[in-house]
Amino acid sequence: MRSARPYPGIVPLLEAASVQPRLRRLYPFTSHFALLFSSSTGYPWTVQAGSIEPLHNGRFRVLRRSPFAVIGEVDTAEEAVALVLELLPTDPEPVITASPIDSGARW
């Protein structure tokens, strides 16, 4: 029997990410059933590192955004967060509380 929960595994991911100081500096959000981290708190997101997809089989898939690649599939939320931390830039952009459009940023 499949779980009826729309985001299987999202709560363990949020819990595992919340204990990581480098990820706590970023804004977590979900999109297309994946957890991502942004250095802006509004759309359009400034995504840092990669994303984590909770899978229906209880595992987690970690993806790099640019260039796009599957980094790995792991058994626990903690392992998935560790992989995302490896993708996080050494000196991530500072978090801003407005979207790049609202703040007048140019692309």
C-alpha positions as CSV (number, residue, x, y, z in Angstrom):
1,M,0.0,0.0,0.0
2,R,1.4,3.4,-1.0
3,S,1.4,6.3,1.4
4,A,-1.2,9.0,0.7
5,R,1.2,11.8,2.0
6,P,2.0,14.2,-0.9
7,Y,5.6,14.8,0.4
8,P,7.0,11.5,1.7
9,G,10.2,12.2,3.5
10,I,10.0,16.0,3.4
11,V,9.8,16.4,7.2
12,P,12.9,14.3,7.9
13,L,14.7,16.3,5.2
14,L,13.8,19.6,6.9
15,E,14.8,18.3,10.3
16,A,18.2,17.1,9.0
17,A,18.8,20.4,7.1
18,S,17.8,22.5,10.2
19,V,20.8,21.2,12.2
20,Q,23.3,22.3,9.6
21,P,24.5,25.9,10.2
22,R,25.4,26.5,6.5
23,L,21.9,25.5,5.4
24,R,20.2,27.4,8.2
25,R,21.6,30.5,6.6
26,L,19.5,29.8,3.4
27,Y,15.8,29.9,2.7
28,P,14.4,26.3,2.3
29,F,11.5,25.9,-0.2
30,T,9.9,23.1,-2.0
31,S,9.2,22.8,-5.7
32,H,8.0,19.8,-7.7
33,F,8.3,17.6,-4.6
34,A,12.0,18.6,-4.0
35,L,13.7,20.5,-1.3
36,L,15.9,23.4,-2.4
37,F,17.8,26.2,-0.7
38,S,17.8,29.8,-1.8
39,S,19.8,32.9,-0.9
40,S,16.7,35.0,-1.5
41,T,13.4,34.7,0.3
42,G,11.2,35.5,-2.7
43,Y,10.7,34.5,-6.3
44,P,12.7,34.2,-8.5
45,W,14.8,32.0,-6.2
46,T,18.5,32.2,-6.1
47,V,19.1,28.5,-5.7
48,Q,22.3,27.5,-3.9
49,A,23.8,24.0,-4.3
50,G,21.4,21.3,-5.4
51,S,18.1,19.8,-4.6
52,I,16.8,16.8,-2.7
53,E,13.9,14.7,-3.9
54,P,12.3,12.3,-1.4
55,L,11.4,9.1,-3.3
56,H,8.4,7.0,-2.7
57,N,10.6,4.0,-1.8
58,G,11.9,6.0,1.2
59,R,15.2,6.9,-0.3
60,F,16.4,10.4,-1.4
61,R,17.9,11.6,-4.7
62,V,20.3,14.5,-4.7
63,L,20.6,16.6,-7.9
64,R,23.1,19.3,-8.9
65,R,21.5,22.2,-10.8
66,S,24.3,23.5,-13.0
67,P,25.3,21.6,-14.9
68,F,22.4,19.3,-14.1
69,A,23.3,15.9,-12.9
70,V,22.1,13.2,-10.5
71,I,24.7,13.2,-7.7
72,G,23.4,10.2,-5.9
73,E,20.6,8.3,-4.3
74,V,20.9,7.6,-0.6
75,D,19.0,5.9,2.2
76,T,18.6,8.7,4.8
77,A,17.8,12.3,5.0
78,E,21.1,13.0,6.8
79,E,23.1,11.4,3.9
80,A,21.1,13.5,1.4
81,V,21.8,16.7,3.3
82,A,25.5,15.8,3.5
83,L,25.6,15.5,-0.3
84,V,23.9,18.9,-0.7
85,L,26.4,20.4,1.7
86,E,29.2,19.2,-0.6
87,L,27.5,21.0,-3.5
88,L,27.1,24.3,-1.6
89,P,29.6,27.0,-2.6
90,T,32.3,27.7,-0.1
91,D,31.2,31.3,0.1
92,P,27.5,31.3,-0.7
93,E,25.7,34.5,-1.6
94,P,24.3,36.4,1.5
95,V,20.7,35.9,2.1
96,I,18.4,38.7,1.0
97,T,14.9,39.2,2.2
98,A,13.5,40.3,-1.1
99,S,13.5,38.8,-4.5
100,P,16.2,39.9,-7.0
101,I,13.4,41.7,-8.9
102,D,12.2,43.6,-5.8
103,S,15.8,44.6,-4.8
104,G,16.6,46.0,-8.2
105,A,19.2,43.4,-9.1
106,R,20.2,43.2,-12.7
107,W,20.6,39.9,-14.6
